């Protein structure tokens, strides 16, 4: 987990990273699997997230979310479009964010491999009802 946090800190502090990840998650939340795995996805297909929804989702005051989003926009990590905020494709593919995303994916893979070796995922899977 510390590796994940360290990679996310390349965006700013941890709250900035969580804000950016939540905007991105919201942008792609309702995509069908075939669209979500193709690239690049045009920005106009991303579902904008309202700043108020972001604040509620993260449990932070609206003013905190607004200030942080403003700084992230000034840094070029996200942008305001009709309907809310998006993380544009050029940002995801850009030199400041892409290396952190690649490192983060590797770290998450490592984390889940370790959890699997410890049997944690088996217990988790057994506790969850099967989708179906």
N, C-alpha and C positions, 0 to 999 in steps of 0.2 A: 504494500500500500504506500509505503514511503516513496518508492520509485514513481508511482503514479502521481503522487502529490508533487514530487520534484519536477516531473515533466509538465504538469499543469501550471506550475509556478512560472514557466517560461512565458505565459500569457500575461501575467501580472501576479497579484496575490491569489490565494485560493478562492476567495469570493468572486473575483473577476473570472477565473476559470470556470467556476460553477455556473455563473451567469451565462457565459458564452456557451457552455455545454447544454444548458437548459434551453436557450434560444434555439440552438441547433436541433435538439431533441424535438422541440415543438414544431420546428420547420418540417420535419420528416415523419412525424408521428403517424399520420394516416396514409402514408405511401404504401402501395401494394409491394410485395416482396420483389417482383421483377423490376420495378422502377427503382427501389431502394438499392439494388445491387448493380445498377448500371451507372455509368459515369460518362461525362459530367451531367449533372441534373441542372437544367436551366433555372435561374433564380426565380423566374415567374411561376415555377411549380412548387416553390417552397411556401409553406403555410406560415404567414407572419404571426408573431407572438406580440401581444399587447404588453406594454411595460407593467401595467397593473396586474395582469395575469402572472407575469414573471415574479413580481414581488410576492404575490400570494403563494405561488408554487414553491418559492424558496424560503418563505417565512421571514422575509426582511421588510422593513418599512419601505413604502413606495419611494420616498425621497432618496433612500440609499440606493435602491435599484436604478432610479432615474439618473443619479450622479454617476454611478458605475457604468451604466450603459452609455452615457455621454462620453465618458473617457474611452470606453472600448470603441465607440464610433470614431472618435478623433484619432485613435491608434489604427483605424482601418480594419478592425476585427469583425464589426457588424455594421449594418446600415438600416436606416428607417425607410420603409416602403409603405405604400398604401396598406393600412390594416395592422401595421406593427413593425416588428424587427425581424431581420433575417441575418444569417451568416452566409454571405455570398460565396459562390463556387470559387471565385478567384482568391478569396481568403483561405478557404480550405486547401487549395492547391499551392498557396503562396509559400515563400521561403521561411516565414516566421511561424506558421502554424503547422504545416505539413510534417516537418521533422518531429514535432512534439506529438502529433497524432500517431505517427508510425511507432515512435518509442512507446507511447501509451498502449498501443495495441500489443506490442511485444511484452510489456510489463503485465498487462491483464492476462495474456496467455500464460505467462509464468505463474501468476497468482492462482489461476484456475487449475493449472497442472499440479501445483503444490496442494491445493484444497482437495483435488481428486485423490492424490496419493494418501492424504490423511483420512480419506473416507467421508469428508464433509459433504461432498456433492451427492453421494449415495444417500445419506441421511436426508438431505434437502429434497432430492427427487422423490424419495419414499413419502415424505410429508406433504408433498404437493399433489393435488388431484390431477389425474391425466386430462389433458385437453382433448376435446373431442368430438 
